[in-house]
Amino acid sequence: PLSVIIVGVGSADFSNMKLLDRLVVHLADRTPRDIVQFVAFNEYASKGPNILGAKVLAQIPEQILQYMAMKHIKPNARKG
């Protein structure tokens, strides 16, 4: 699966990046998936690296689940 993470650094106008973040991409097989995560660095930098990291990576688990569902991939049973 493909996930694109964009971190905007600086004081530029990131309105286009925020729009891109809201778009759902139709991949080659025509199945829509949300693969883009945009985070403006300045909005989270003062909250500490853990908060920034959590925000940057927040959508990755859902994107993986979307991909697996689209491809009909079931997770392996937990061993233990």
KEZA-607896 format. One record per atom (N, C-alpha, C): chain; atom name; x, y, z. Coordinates in steps of 0.2 Angstrom, whole numbers, plus 5000, padded with zeros to 4 digits. Layout:
% residues N
A / CA / X / Y / Z .
...
END
This chain:
% residues 80
A / N / 5004 / 4994 / 5000 .
A / CA / 5000 / 5000 / 5000 .
A / C / 5004 / 5006 / 5000 .
A / N / 5002 / 5011 / 4997 .
A / CA / 5005 / 5018 / 4997 .
A / C / 5002 / 5023 / 5002 .
A / N / 5006 / 5026 / 5006 .
A / CA / 5003 / 5032 / 5010 .
A / C / 5008 / 5037 / 5009 .
A / N / 5005 / 5043 / 5008 .
A / CA / 5010 / 5049 / 5007 .
A / C / 5009 / 5054 / 5013 .
A / N / 5014 / 5055 / 5016 .
A / CA / 5014 / 5060 / 5022 .
A / C / 5018 / 5066 / 5020 .
A / N / 5014 / 5072 / 5021 .
A / CA / 5017 / 5078 / 5019 .
A / C / 5017 / 5083 / 5025 .
A / N / 5023 / 5085 / 5027 .
A / CA / 5024 / 5090 / 5033 .
A / C / 5026 / 5096 / 5030 .
A / N / 5021 / 5101 / 5031 .
A / CA / 5023 / 5108 / 5029 .
A / C / 5027 / 5112 / 5034 .
A / N / 5033 / 5114 / 5032 .
A / CA / 5037 / 5118 / 5037 .
A / C / 5037 / 5125 / 5035 .
A / N / 5037 / 5130 / 5039 .
A / CA / 5037 / 5137 / 5038 .
A / C / 5031 / 5140 / 5039 .
A / N / 5030 / 5146 / 5036 .
A / CA / 5024 / 5150 / 5037 .
A / C / 5020 / 5151 / 5030 .
A / N / 5021 / 5147 / 5026 .
A / CA / 5018 / 5147 / 5019 .
A / C / 5011 / 5146 / 5020 .
A / N / 5007 / 5148 / 5015 .
A / CA / 5000 / 5146 / 5015 .
A / C / 4999 / 5139 / 5012 .
A / N / 4997 / 5135 / 5017 .
A / CA / 4996 / 5127 / 5015 .
A / C / 4989 / 5125 / 5014 .
A / N / 4985 / 5130 / 5012 .
A / CA / 4978 / 5129 / 5010 .
A / C / 4977 / 5123 / 5005 .
A / N / 4982 / 5123 / 5000 .
A / CA / 4981 / 5118 / 4994 .
A / C / 4983 / 5112 / 4997 .
A / N / 4988 / 5111 / 5002 .
A / CA / 4990 / 5105 / 5005 .
A / C / 4984 / 5102 / 5009 .
A / N / 4981 / 5106 / 5012 .
A / CA / 4975 / 5104 / 5016 .
A / C / 4970 / 5102 / 5012 .
A / N / 4969 / 5105 / 5006 .
A / CA / 4964 / 5102 / 5001 .
A / C / 4966 / 5095 / 4999 .
A / N / 4972 / 5095 / 4997 .
A / CA / 4975 / 5088 / 4995 .
A / C / 4974 / 5083 / 5000 .
A / N / 4975 / 5085 / 5006 .
A / CA / 4974 / 5080 / 5012 .
A / C / 4967 / 5077 / 5012 .
A / N / 4962 / 5081 / 5010 .
A / CA / 4955 / 5080 / 5011 .
A / C / 4952 / 5076 / 5004 .
A / N / 4956 / 5075 / 4999 .
A / CA / 4955 / 5072 / 4993 .
A / C / 4955 / 5064 / 4994 .
A / N / 4951 / 5061 / 4991 .
A / CA / 4952 / 5053 / 4991 .
A / C / 4954 / 5052 / 4984 .
A / N / 4959 / 5048 / 4984 .
A / CA / 4963 / 5046 / 4977 .
A / C / 4960 / 5040 / 4974 .
A / N / 4958 / 5040 / 4968 .
A / CA / 4956 / 5034 / 4964 .
A / C / 4962 / 5031 / 4961 .
A / N / 4964 / 5025 / 4963 .
A / CA / 4970 / 5022 / 4961 .
A / C / 4968 / 5018 / 4954 .
A / N / 4973 / 5015 / 4952 .
A / CA / 4973 / 5012 / 4945 .
A / C / 4967 / 5007 / 4945 .
A / N / 4965 / 5004 / 4950 .
A / CA / 4960 / 4999 / 4950 .
A / C / 4953 / 5003 / 4951 .
A / N / 4953 / 5009 / 4952 .
A / CA / 4947 / 5013 / 4952 .
A / C / 4944 / 5013 / 4959 .
A / N / 4947 / 5010 / 4964 .
A / CA / 4945 / 5010 / 4971 .
A / C / 4947 / 5016 / 4975 .
A / N / 4943 / 5020 / 4977 .
A / CA / 4945 / 5026 / 4981 .
A / C / 4948 / 5024 / 4988 .
A / N / 4954 / 5028 / 4989 .
A / CA / 4957 / 5027 / 4996 .
A / C / 4960 / 5034 / 4998 .
A / N / 4960 / 5035 / 5004 .
A / CA / 4963 / 5041 / 5007 .
A / C / 4970 / 5039 / 5008 .
A / N / 4975 / 5042 / 5004 .
A / CA / 4982 / 5040 / 5005 .
A / C / 4986 / 5046 / 5007 .
A / N / 4984 / 5052 / 5008 .
A / CA / 4988 / 5057 / 5009 .
A / C / 4986 / 5060 / 5016 .
A / N / 4991 / 5061 / 5020 .
A / CA / 4991 / 5064 / 5027 .
A / C / 4995 / 5071 / 5027 .
A / N / 4992 / 5076 / 5028 .
A / CA / 4996 / 5083 / 5028 .
A / C / 4996 / 5085 / 5035 .
A / N / 5002 / 5088 / 5038 .
A / CA / 5002 / 5091 / 5044 .
A / C / 5006 / 5097 / 5044 .
A / N / 5004 / 5102 / 5046 .
A / CA / 5008 / 5109 / 5046 .
A / C / 5012 / 5108 / 5053 .
A / N / 5019 / 5108 / 5052 .
A / CA / 5023 / 5107 / 5057 .
A / C / 5022 / 5113 / 5063 .
A / N / 5021 / 5119 / 5061 .
A / CA / 5021 / 5124 / 5066 .
A / C / 5015 / 5123 / 5070 .
A / N / 5009 / 5120 / 5068 .
A / CA / 5003 / 5119 / 5072 .
A / C / 5005 / 5114 / 5078 .
A / N / 5010 / 5110 / 5077 .
A / CA / 5011 / 5104 / 5082 .
A / C / 5018 / 5104 / 5085 .
A / N / 5022 / 5108 / 5082 .
A / CA / 5029 / 5108 / 5085 .
A / C / 5030 / 5110 / 5092 .
A / N / 5026 / 5115 / 5094 .
A / CA / 5026 / 5117 / 5101 .
A / C / 5023 / 5112 / 5106 .
A / N / 5019 / 5108 / 5104 .
A / CA / 5016 / 5103 / 5108 .
A / C / 5020 / 5097 / 5109 .
A / N / 5026 / 5097 / 5107 .
A / CA / 5031 / 5091 / 5108 .
A / C / 5031 / 5086 / 5102 .
A / N / 5037 / 5083 / 5102 .
A / CA / 5038 / 5078 / 5097 .
A / C / 5033 / 5072 / 5097 .
A / N / 5031 / 5070 / 5103 .
A / CA / 5026 / 5064 / 5103 .
A / C / 5019 / 5066 / 5100 .
A / N / 5017 / 5072 / 5101 .
A / CA / 5011 / 5074 / 5098 .
A / C / 5011 / 5075 / 5091 .
A / N / 5017 / 5078 / 5088 .
A / CA / 5018 / 5079 / 5081 .
A / C / 5019 / 5072 / 5078 .
A / N / 5022 / 5068 / 5081 .
A / CA / 5023 / 5061 / 5078 .
A / C / 5016 / 5057 / 5077 .
A / N / 5012 / 5058 / 5083 .
A / CA / 5006 / 5055 / 5083 .
A / C / 5001 / 5058 / 5077 .
A / N / 5001 / 5064 / 5076 .
A / CA / 4997 / 5067 / 5071 .
A / C / 5000 / 5065 / 5064 .
A / N / 5006 / 5065 / 5063 .
A / CA / 5009 / 5063 / 5057 .
A / C / 5007 / 5056 / 5055 .
A / N / 5007 / 5052 / 5060 .
A / CA / 5006 / 5044 / 5058 .
A / C / 4999 / 5042 / 5060 .
A / N / 4994 / 5047 / 5062 .
A / CA / 4988 / 5045 / 5064 .
A / C / 4984 / 5041 / 5059 .
A / N / 4984 / 5042 / 5053 .
A / CA / 4980 / 5039 / 5047 .
A / C / 4983 / 5033 / 5045 .
A / N / 4989 / 5031 / 5046 .
A / CA / 4992 / 5025 / 5043 .
A / C / 4988 / 5019 / 5045 .
A / N / 4987 / 5018 / 5051 .
A / CA / 4983 / 5011 / 5052 .
A / C / 4976 / 5011 / 5048 .
A / N / 4973 / 5016 / 5047 .
A / CA / 4966 / 5016 / 5044 .
A / C / 4968 / 5015 / 5036 .
A / N / 4973 / 5018 / 5034 .
A / CA / 4975 / 5017 / 5027 .
A / C / 4977 / 5010 / 5025 .
A / N / 4980 / 5007 / 5030 .
A / CA / 4982 / 5000 / 5029 .
A / C / 4976 / 4995 / 5029 .
A / N / 4971 / 4997 / 5034 .
A / CA / 4965 / 4993 / 5034 .
A / C / 4961 / 4994 / 5027 .
A / N / 4961 / 5000 / 5025 .
A / CA / 4957 / 5001 / 5018 .
A / C / 4960 / 4997 / 5013 .
A / N / 4967 / 4997 / 5013 .
A / CA / 4970 / 4993 / 5007 .
A / C / 4969 / 4986 / 5008 .
A / N / 4969 / 4983 / 5014 .
A / CA / 4968 / 4976 / 5015 .
A / C / 4961 / 4974 / 5013 .
A / N / 4956 / 4978 / 5015 .
A / CA / 4949 / 4977 / 5013 .
A / C / 4948 / 4977 / 5006 .
A / N / 4952 / 4982 / 5003 .
A / CA / 4951 / 4982 / 4995 .
A / C / 4954 / 4976 / 4992 .
A / N / 4959 / 4973 / 4994 .
A / CA / 4962 / 4968 / 4991 .
A / C / 4960 / 4961 / 4994 .
A / N / 4955 / 4961 / 4999 .
A / CA / 4952 / 4955 / 5002 .
A / C / 4957 / 4951 / 5006 .
A / N / 4962 / 4955 / 5009 .
A / CA / 4967 / 4952 / 5013 .
A / C / 4965 / 4951 / 5020 .
A / N / 4965 / 4945 / 5023 .
A / CA / 4963 / 4945 / 5030 .
A / C / 4969 / 4944 / 5034 .
A / N / 4969 / 4947 / 5040 .
A / CA / 4975 / 4946 / 5044 .
A / C / 4976 / 4939 / 5047 .
A / N / 4982 / 4937 / 5048 .
A / CA / 4983 / 4930 / 5051 .
A / C / 4980 / 4930 / 5058 .
A / N / 4978 / 4924 / 5060 .
A / CA / 4976 / 4923 / 5067 .
A / C / 4982 / 4924 / 5071 .
A / N / 4980 / 4927 / 5077 .
A / CA / 4985 / 4928 / 5082 .
A / C / 4987 / 4922 / 5085 .
A / N / 4994 / 4921 / 5085 .
A / CA / 4997 / 4915 / 5088 .
A / C / 4999 / 4916 / 5096 .
A / N / 4998 / 4911 / 5100 .
A / CA / 5000 / 4912 / 5107 .
A / C / 4996 / 4909 / 5111 .
END
